[in-house]
Amino acid sequence: MYDRPDIIELLTAAREHVEGQLVPLAKATNHKLYFQTLVAVNVLRIVERELLLRDDHLRAAWQGLDALQGAQPLPEDPRQLADALKTRTAALCEAIRSGAHDDDPALYAYLVQTTEAQLEVANPKYLATLRAEG
């Protein structure tokens, strides 16, 4: 809808400025500010990854729930998809509590899939370590 720079490019530029200019300055002058600046850089990285991966992760989660709850039409609007996923996830939680998925390999596969998707956004280095360890 909008011309360049897009939202990812804007976030990347902001993060690169903070990393390149503010982190070294804070490191040299104020340890508390240095730590807080590193946290801000990490937040910007997480937001970048979430924006890049969110749509694919939402669709994958929907498909994973289809395997557990039966196929349902995928909402086209991302906001509707996110809301519908919350509803389906709540239903899955209730089904788990009732024992409906005890010893269900599809549930395990879904939980691994969604956990990996969350780590791909929040902490990809840790996910890479887990994958390397098998």
C-alpha positions in Angstrom: 0.0 0.0 0.0 2.8 2.4 0.9 5.9 3.1 -1.1 9.4 2.5 0.2 10.7 2.5 2.8 8.3 -0.2 4.1 7.8 -0.9 7.8 10.6 -3.5 7.8 13.1 -1.2 6.2 12.2 1.6 8.7 12.6 -0.8 11.7 15.9 -2.1 10.3 17.2 1.5 9.8 16.2 2.4 13.4 17.8 -0.8 14.8 21.0 -0.3 12.8 21.3 3.3 14.0 20.8 2.2 17.6 23.3 -0.6 17.2 25.9 1.4 15.3 25.7 4.7 17.1 24.1 4.4 20.5 25.4 1.0 21.7 29.1 2.0 21.4 28.4 5.4 23.0 26.4 3.9 25.9 29.0 1.1 26.4 31.7 3.7 26.8 29.8 6.0 29.2 27.1 4.3 31.1 26.7 0.6 31.8 23.0 0.8 32.8 22.2 2.7 29.6 24.3 0.2 27.6 22.3 -2.7 28.9 19.0 -0.9 28.3 20.1 0.0 24.8 21.0 -3.7 24.1 17.5 -4.6 25.3 16.0 -2.0 22.9 18.0 -3.5 20.0 16.7 -6.9 20.9 13.1 -5.7 20.9 13.6 -4.1 17.5 15.0 -7.4 16.2 12.0 -9.4 17.6 9.5 -7.0 16.0 11.3 -7.2 12.7 11.2 -11.0 12.8 7.6 -11.1 13.9 6.5 -8.8 11.1 8.4 -10.9 8.5 7.2 -14.3 9.8 3.7 -13.6 11.3 1.5 -14.4 8.3 3.3 -17.7 7.6 3.2 -18.7 11.2 -0.5 -17.9 11.5 -1.3 -20.0 8.4 0.9 -22.9 9.7 -0.8 -22.8 13.1 -4.2 -22.9 11.4 -3.1 -25.9 9.3 -1.8 -27.6 12.5 -5.1 -27.1 14.2 -6.9 -28.5 11.1 -5.0 -31.8 11.8 -6.3 -31.8 15.4 -9.8 -30.3 15.0 -10.8 -31.0 11.4 -10.3 -28.6 8.5 -11.9 -25.2 8.7 -11.8 -22.4 6.1 -8.8 -20.1 6.5 -9.9 -16.5 7.2 -8.3 -14.2 4.6 -8.0 -11.1 6.8 -4.9 -11.5 9.1 -6.8 -9.9 12.1 -9.7 -12.3 11.6 -7.2 -15.2 11.3 -5.4 -14.2 14.6 -8.8 -13.9 16.4 -10.0 -17.2 15.0 -6.7 -18.9 16.1 -7.3 -17.7 19.6 -10.7 -19.2 19.6 -9.4 -22.5 18.1 -6.5 -22.6 20.6 -8.9 -22.1 23.5 -10.9 -25.0 22.2 -7.8 -27.1 21.9 -6.8 -26.3 25.5 -10.2 -27.5 26.7 -9.9 -30.7 24.6 -6.5 -31.3 26.2 -7.9 -30.8 29.7 -10.7 -33.2 28.9 -8.2 -35.9 27.8 -9.3 -35.8 24.1 -5.7 -35.8 22.9 -4.0 -38.1 25.3 -1.2 -39.9 23.5 -2.0 -38.0 20.2 1.1 -37.7 18.0 -0.6 -34.9 16.1 -0.8 -32.8 19.3 2.9 -33.3 19.9 3.7 -32.3 16.4 1.5 -29.2 16.7 3.1 -28.2 20.0 6.6 -28.6 18.6 5.6 -26.6 15.4 4.2 -23.7 17.4 7.0 -23.7 19.9 9.6 -23.5 17.1 7.6 -20.7 15.4 7.7 -18.7 18.7 11.4 -19.3 19.1 12.0 -18.4 15.5 10.7 -14.9 16.4 11.8 -14.6 20.0 15.2 -16.3 20.1 16.4 -17.9 16.8 19.9 -18.5 18.2 18.4 -20.7 20.9 16.3 -22.5 18.3 19.4 -23.2 16.2 21.1 -24.6 19.3 18.2 -26.9 20.0 18.1 -28.1 16.4 21.9 -28.7 16.4 21.5 -30.8 19.6 18.8 -32.9 17.9 
